[in-house]
Structures are given as C-alpha cells and as structure tokens.
Amino acid sequence: MTSDNVPAVLPGSDPALRGEYVVLSAHLDHLGIGGAVGADRIYNGAMDNASGIASLIETAAALARAPEKPKRSVLFVAVTAEEKGLLGSRYFATHPTVPPPAIVANINMDMFLPLFPMKSVMVFGLDESDLGAAVRQAAAAMGLAVQGDPEPLRNRFIRSDQYSFVRQGVPALAMKVGYAPDSPDAATHAAWTKERYHAPADDLQQPIDRTAVATFDDLLVRLTTAVANLPQRPRWNATSFFQRFAATR
C-alpha cells in the first residue's frame, strides 16, 4: 500500500532568512477498521489526529492571511503512517523537500485534546531547547500557563512525529491543552484516555470545547511566527539528552 505525506510551504518574507524553514507537522492517519467495540468497528480518529490536521490547516490559513508574513519560511507537513511507527515523518525528516540543514525547528500537533477550557499549555520538550522560551513568551501574551509533561516516565516526547525530526538534530516540541494535577480536567483527560483513545468512540459525537480549539490555534500562530522571526536559529540546551543528535547535522 502507498500512502503519501502532504507538504505545503509559505515562503518567508526576509531575503536573508527565507531559505530556512520552521516545520509544522501533524499525522493524517488513524487505525481505520479494527476490532469491534459493541457493534462499531470504525476507528474514526477525530482527536487522534483529525484535530491536529485541522489545526495545521487553520494555522496555514491564518499565516497566509496575515499582513506581515513570517521571516523564515514555514513548511506545513501532513505526515502519514504515524500509527505504524512514525513512518511518514521518519521518511520526510530524512528525505525532506528542502535541504536538510535548512530545517531549523519542528512544532508537532498530535491529539492535543481540547476537552475543557484552555487555561494552560502542556509542552513536551519544554526544557530541551530554546523553543521553550518562545512558547513561554507566546503563552504569557495570551494569559496561559505553561507546564511540562506531567507523566515523564511515559516518554511521550519520543512517541510522536516530532521525534523523527529530533533524531535529525532539529529542535522540536509538541503541545496539548494543559490541566492541573488532581483536577476535574485531569479526570476528564483520564476518562478520555480510558474510553476513547484508539477506540471507535474517538468520533465527532464526543464533547469538544471549541473555545479551547480557537485558543490552541491562536497560540500556534503566535508561536510559529515567533520562531520564524527569531534572529538566530533555535538550539538545543546544553543539558538536553537530545543535544547529541545536533552533531549529526
């Protein structure tokens, strides 16, 4: 079976920086038809990851409409076969449509879960590179708190498509709607994971907080613009385990 990655590019506005690229990614696949749960065998993937693809499209449209375009180019990539082991992003990261050294950062959207009002943003890879400072600044301008991964032992930073870019030495992060530990929102998140993750119930009938979606997309636009306008390309922090991949670039 053949399945394609789908890339698109918004050229940068700065003659000196437009040859560098910020990559926004989201995976377009899900599980398809699987084992029946009740009478339902269709695994819809509304949150995982139609939500990420929708945000990718909305961010591209917003940046294209903006009166001032980002200085660096922005590469929007809908990648395939994430559920098969990050296959689409792995191929793109090793065979990009632009020169590999020109990719300066990756921001990935995978199942960001707008299940309740967005008061904070959860960031995987928050303290690994100076992208953490960029997301903190963008979130602060919106009155949003910033939190790292509350469950680091699950190693979620290396379990979605951002890791394909990390392995090529590219600073990266992934974001979700945040929640406070032991809060009602945390309970909602846990219930969703138990009842809807990789299940037919991840469909359009589930409750979605549309204001959280709008807030998340606004943050994406602000963050992408900020990273694309940085005077220096993003760098791994010296203390980061993943800094070792930078030597391969």
Summary of the structure (lengths in Angstrom):
residues: 249
radius of gyration: 17.4
end to end distance: 31.6
largest distance: 57.5
contacts: 823
relative contact order: 0.20
helix: 38%
strand: 21%
